[in-house]
Each structure stands twice: as C-alpha cells, then as structure tokens.
Amino acid sequence: EMEGAFIEWYPRGYGVAFKVKRRLFAIQTDYQRLEIYETEGFGKLLVLDDTVQLVEVGEESYHEALVHPVMLAHPNPRRILVIGGGDGGTLREVLRHETVEKATMVEIDEGVVEASYLYLDVAKDLLERLIKGEEKRAELIIGDGVKYLRETDERFDVIIVDSTDPVGPAKLLFSEEFYRSAYEKLNERGLYITQAGSVYLFTNELIDAYRAMKKVFDRVYYFSFPVIGYASPWSFLVGVKGDIDFTKVDLERAKKLDLYYYDPERHETLFQMPRYVRQLL
Ligand code: AG3
C-alpha cells in the first residue's frame, strides 16, 4: 500500500484511494477487520475488510439514494426494517420520514455500531439513543439479519439492506432464499431495496442478484447512482410486492426532506444504466 493513502482495490486492479492523515482505530471484530482513518479532504473513513463503507463527506450520496426513492414511492411507509447499516446513516435517513412509526435495525456486528458511535459524525446522537434503548421510533437488534427475517412475526412496509458487497460474507443476503423470506415479511404492499455493488466492476453479481429477485418479487427495478468513495456508478435493486409504482414518487413529501444528492423531481434519471448492462438483465 502507499504511504499516506488508503486504497481499496476492486477486481482487475481498479483502485479507489483517499489521502489519509492517520489511522484513528483498528480492531478485529467477531466478523471482520474494522478500521477508521482521518482523510485529508473527506472527513473520517470507515473500512471493513479493506473495503470503503463510507467517508463522512459525501456519505449522503449513498444513504439518500438507498433510502428516499423507496420511502417516497411507498404510499405510507410506517414500519421499516434495516438490515446492516451499523453506522446509522441509513436509519437516520429513514427517520426523517414522518410516516415512520417504527424502524428496526438488525446489524450483525456490534463492533461497527460501537466504533461508528465513538469515532464518526454520521449518526452519533441517534446511535447513542439506540444503544441506550431511548430512541422512540427505532430499535437496534444485534443479530443475523437472515435469521431475524426468517423467524420474525413482524411485517414491514419497506425492507432496506445496507450490507457489504455481494461477494464474501454478505453473499447470503443476495440469495433467492433470502429474497423469499423478505417477500413473505413484507405487507401486502411493500418495497425491498438492496445495494448491489459497482455497476462496472461487479456486473455479474448485479445480474445474478437481479435474476434471483425476479424469481421472487412481483416486479424488480434496477437503478444506479454515483456514490462518493465507491467505484461509481453504484447499483441498487428494488423488489416490489403488490400495487406500488416505483417509477413515481410523492413530491409533496419529498419537499420536506430538503435532499442534497437524490433529486425526486428527476426520479426518472435514476434508471440510467450502461446499455450493455440493460441488455444482460
Ligand atoms: N454499505 C455498502 C458498502 C458497499 C461498499 N462496497 C465497496 N466499497 N466495495 C455501506 C454502509 C453505509 N451505511
């Protein structure tokens, strides 16, 4: 590695790099190697098993795209499940929606929640309230999302998977079996969204996940968004259960959110994909 830099290597030697001032924290948790760096220009950087999870400056480019398109396409999202997302950024965006009565976050790695709370400014206050059990509209469960979804009696309007990539430990979250239990635990009308990796560098994984979702959900949409810190464009997959049109969003509710990256008035621009990808899907 290069002195004074953190580099994430993608397949075929494609790298995403940040100049860093120093490493603030490093630990081997029960699940993965976690590191936090102070970057020169993008605030703190959270790394899991050598992959960039977020940089503070620009993390909204990911969290807004993951959360608001589905929340604004659903007519009345009240009960939300977040799987992963231990840094709190996804839940923070979910709770900006006044319709939400209860959001549950199931994160497998307590170490991610703790380190994010201690070192990052992504969702410090929210994580503190969650850890203390003081957040009225949200609950944190430390556990395996696959097992949780299989066993829960709860039903959800929106399920959001904010996991690591569709390669390695999170692989199960991209299986047909997992999609089936998600479909089952959605209300009669519901939306499922997952991040699905780099469009150019994980194209095969994106296509595999899309095909598996097609077997389970009533309709499946793909979209892409440029994310600061990842090899962009980044892909997202949306599974629809029942009568919801994901090509339309509620612009009245959107106004109250004052978004920075995702533009609900240009929702249709999300669906841009390189032509070769669309032809493979
Ligand atoms: N979750 C998505 C991480 C994917 C990044 N992949 C990569 N850099 N190869 C991030 C957690 C943010 N809440």
Boltz pocket constraint, residues with backbone or C-beta under 6 A from the ligand:
constraints:
  - pocket:
      binder: B
      contacts: [[A, 8], [A, 51], [A, 52], [A, 53], [A, 54], [A, 85], [A, 86], [A, 87], [A, 88], [A, 89], [A, 90], [A, 162], [A, 163], [A, 164], [A, 165], [A, 195], [A, 229], [A, 230], [A, 231]]
      max_distance: 6.0
